[in-house]
Amino acid sequence: MLEAEPDVKICFHEALVANYIKNEKDQFLTREIVPESREYFDINDLFRYEWFMATASVVFRNSEDLVLPPFFLNVPSGDICLYYLILERGGKIKMLKDVMSVYRRYRASFSNSLKFQFEHKSKVEMYEALNKFYHYKFDEGFKERISAQYKILADCFYNTGEMQKARKYLVKAWQSNFPAIEKDSLTLYLKTFARQFTRQH
């Protein structure tokens, strides 16, 4: 596949998501994340969807000019980081429709909450490092991804009732990239914080 299409840098196939969560049906990973049926993707889709390729399904072209920066050794999501590094100079991602692997999904437990926080805080550091490494060539895209990580953290703390932390990360998300914050989510947070402030005073 890669030999037949020189402009394709990454190739992957569809994967079945096997849900080990009660009352949730099995799904197809890429079709669950990407709403439209597509065969080709590019770096802009990494900014838009972040993760839509099952890692076990990916093969990529080993280019001589591919540089792995020092921070790559410490990133939490080496696969995602690698895709950005491969596509920085252009090229396409091609999807094969055949389902040839399985991705297993389990419900996150409370004991994994600290791991969850660490993962998303580390992703912020990864995107900041990538942005700097590329001299802010993709500044808008990386800021959107950073904002999304802060929004996920805000949601996490909001759902556990830790409103001060939720507010902290919502503000960070806002500061990183305002358009990434959905209007409905922002309104809900502001109303909740207003009620909490009223009760305390």
C-alpha positions as CSV (number, residue, x, y, z in Angstrom):
1,M,0.0,0.0,0.0
2,L,2.7,2.5,1.0
3,E,4.9,1.5,-1.9
4,A,2.0,2.0,-4.4
5,E,1.2,5.5,-3.1
6,P,4.3,7.6,-2.4
7,D,2.3,10.5,-0.9
8,V,0.7,8.2,1.8
9,K,2.9,8.3,4.9
10,I,0.6,6.4,7.2
11,C,-1.8,3.6,6.6
12,F,-4.3,2.0,9.0
13,H,-7.4,-0.2,9.0
14,E,-10.7,-0.1,10.8
15,A,-10.9,-1.8,14.2
16,L,-13.8,-3.3,16.1
17,V,-14.4,-1.7,19.6
18,A,-15.3,-4.5,22.0
19,N,-17.1,-2.9,24.8
20,Y,-16.8,-4.5,28.3
21,I,-19.2,-1.9,29.6
22,K,-22.7,-2.9,30.6
23,N,-25.4,-2.0,28.1
24,E,-23.0,-0.6,25.4
25,K,-22.8,-2.3,22.1
26,D,-19.7,-3.1,20.1
27,Q,-18.8,-0.4,17.6
28,F,-16.3,0.4,14.8
29,L,-13.6,2.8,16.1
30,T,-13.0,5.2,13.2
31,R,-16.6,5.2,12.2
32,E,-17.5,6.1,15.7
33,I,-15.2,9.1,15.8
34,V,-15.3,10.4,12.2
35,P,-18.8,11.1,11.1
36,E,-18.3,11.0,7.4
37,S,-17.0,8.0,5.3
38,R,-13.5,8.8,4.1
39,E,-10.4,7.1,2.7
40,Y,-7.8,9.8,3.1
41,F,-6.8,12.0,6.0
42,D,-4.0,14.5,6.8
43,I,-2.4,16.4,9.7
44,N,-5.5,18.7,10.0
45,D,-7.5,15.6,11.0
46,L,-5.1,14.9,13.8
47,F,-5.9,18.3,15.2
48,R,-9.6,17.8,14.6
49,Y,-10.1,14.3,16.0
50,E,-6.8,13.6,17.8
51,W,-7.2,9.9,18.0
52,F,-9.1,8.0,15.3
53,M,-6.7,5.1,14.4
54,A,-6.3,2.0,16.5
55,T,-2.6,1.9,17.3
56,A,-2.4,-1.9,16.5
57,S,-3.7,-1.1,13.0
58,V,-1.1,1.5,11.9
59,V,1.9,1.1,9.7
60,F,4.0,4.1,8.5
61,R,6.7,5.0,6.1
62,N,10.2,5.0,7.7
63,S,11.6,8.2,6.3
64,E,15.3,9.2,6.6
65,D,14.4,12.8,7.5
66,L,12.1,11.7,10.4
67,V,13.5,13.4,13.5
68,L,12.5,12.1,17.0
69,P,13.1,15.0,19.4
70,P,14.4,14.4,23.0
71,F,11.0,15.0,24.5
72,F,9.5,12.1,22.5
73,L,10.9,9.6,25.1
74,N,8.7,11.0,27.8
75,V,5.4,11.6,26.0
76,P,2.3,9.8,27.3
77,S,0.9,9.0,23.9
78,G,3.8,8.0,21.7
79,D,1.6,7.0,18.8
80,I,-0.2,10.3,18.6
81,C,3.1,12.3,18.9
82,L,4.7,10.1,16.2
83,Y,1.9,10.8,13.7
84,Y,2.5,14.5,14.0
85,L,6.2,14.1,13.5
86,I,5.6,11.9,10.4
87,L,3.2,14.3,8.8
88,E,4.9,17.6,9.6
89,R,6.2,17.9,6.1
90,G,3.0,16.9,4.4
91,G,1.6,13.6,3.3
92,K,-1.6,11.6,3.7
93,I,-3.1,9.0,5.9
94,K,-5.0,6.2,4.2
95,M,-7.7,4.1,5.7
96,L,-8.5,0.5,4.8
97,K,-12.1,-0.3,5.4
98,D,-11.4,-3.9,6.4
99,V,-11.8,-4.7,10.1
100,M,-8.6,-6.5,11.1
101,S,-8.1,-5.8,14.8
102,V,-10.0,-5.4,18.1
103,Y,-9.8,-2.5,20.5
104,R,-11.1,-3.4,24.0
105,R,-12.8,-0.7,26.1
106,Y,-13.3,-1.0,29.8
107,R,-15.0,1.4,32.2
108,A,-12.5,3.6,34.1
109,S,-12.5,3.0,37.8
110,F,-12.0,5.5,40.6
111,S,-8.6,4.1,41.3
112,N,-7.6,5.3,37.8
113,S,-8.6,8.9,38.3
114,L,-5.1,10.1,39.2
115,K,-3.8,8.2,36.1
116,F,-6.5,10.0,34.1
117,Q,-5.4,13.4,35.3
118,F,-1.7,12.6,34.7
119,E,-2.5,11.5,31.2
120,H,-4.2,14.7,30.1
121,K,-1.8,17.0,31.9
122,S,1.0,15.2,30.2
123,K,-0.8,15.6,26.8
124,V,-0.8,19.3,27.4
125,E,3.0,19.2,27.9
126,M,3.3,17.1,24.7
127,Y,1.3,19.5,22.5
128,E,3.2,22.4,24.0
129,A,6.5,20.7,23.2
130,L,5.4,19.8,19.6
131,N,4.2,23.4,19.0
132,K,7.6,24.8,20.1
133,F,9.5,22.1,18.2
134,Y,7.8,23.2,15.0
135,H,8.3,26.9,15.7
136,Y,4.5,27.4,16.1
137,K,3.9,26.5,12.5
138,F,0.7,24.8,13.6
139,D,0.0,27.1,16.6
140,E,-3.8,27.3,16.2
141,G,-4.2,23.5,15.9
142,F,-2.0,22.7,18.9
143,K,-3.8,25.3,21.0
144,E,-7.1,23.7,20.1
145,R,-5.8,20.3,21.3
146,I,-4.4,21.9,24.5
147,S,-7.7,23.5,25.2
148,A,-9.5,20.2,24.7
149,Q,-7.3,18.5,27.3
150,Y,-8.0,21.3,29.8
151,K,-11.7,20.9,29.0
152,I,-11.6,17.2,29.7
153,L,-9.9,17.8,33.0
154,A,-12.6,20.5,33.9
155,D,-15.3,18.0,33.1
156,C,-13.6,15.3,35.2
157,F,-13.5,17.6,38.3
158,Y,-17.0,19.0,37.6
159,N,-18.4,15.5,37.7
160,T,-16.7,14.7,41.0
161,G,-17.9,17.9,42.6
162,E,-14.5,19.5,42.8
163,M,-15.6,22.9,41.6
164,Q,-12.5,24.9,42.3
165,K,-10.4,22.6,40.2
166,A,-13.1,22.4,37.5
167,R,-13.1,26.2,37.3
168,K,-9.3,26.3,37.2
169,Y,-9.1,24.0,34.1
170,L,-12.1,25.7,32.4
171,V,-10.2,29.0,32.6
172,K,-7.1,27.4,31.2
173,A,-9.1,25.9,28.4
174,W,-10.7,29.3,27.7
175,Q,-7.2,31.0,27.7
176,S,-5.7,28.4,25.4
177,N,-8.4,28.5,22.7
178,F,-11.8,30.0,23.4
179,P,-13.6,28.5,20.3
180,A,-12.9,25.0,21.6
181,I,-15.2,25.6,24.6
182,E,-18.8,24.7,23.7
183,K,-21.3,27.5,24.6
184,D,-23.6,25.0,26.5
185,S,-20.7,23.7,28.7
186,L,-19.5,27.2,29.5
187,T,-23.1,28.3,30.5
188,L,-23.5,25.3,32.7
189,Y,-20.2,25.9,34.5
190,L,-20.9,29.6,35.0
191,K,-24.3,28.9,36.5
192,T,-23.0,26.2,38.8
193,F,-20.2,28.5,40.1
194,A,-22.6,31.3,40.5
195,R,-24.9,29.2,42.7
196,Q,-21.9,27.9,44.7
197,F,-20.7,31.5,45.3
198,T,-24.1,32.6,46.4
199,R,-24.4,29.8,49.0
200,Q,-21.0,30.7,50.4
201,H,-21.8,34.4,50.8
